[in-house]
């Protein structure tokens, strides 16, 4: 699916690929939740569901923070390059 996104010739293909990725993520998330609930005793199913949710949202938080840091570093790098480029051509 990632290759479909990389080589997408139109925005329609990008949107379609993102829809497929969303369906894939939804199915994968549901399967992990059901699997964890099936592994525990009936009285612990709520706890298993809670751990699954906490792990998922925790992972999203970590990836979001890492992405933000990456963007901040790249922005600083780009601003330095832009300033140097403008100084050369003015």
HELIX and SHEET records of a PDB file:
HELIX    1   1 UNK A    2  UNK A    6  1                                   5    
HELIX    2   2 UNK A   11  UNK A   39  1                                  29    
HELIX    3   3 UNK A   42  UNK A   44  5                                   3    
HELIX    4   4 UNK A   45  UNK A   88  1                                  44    
END                                                                             
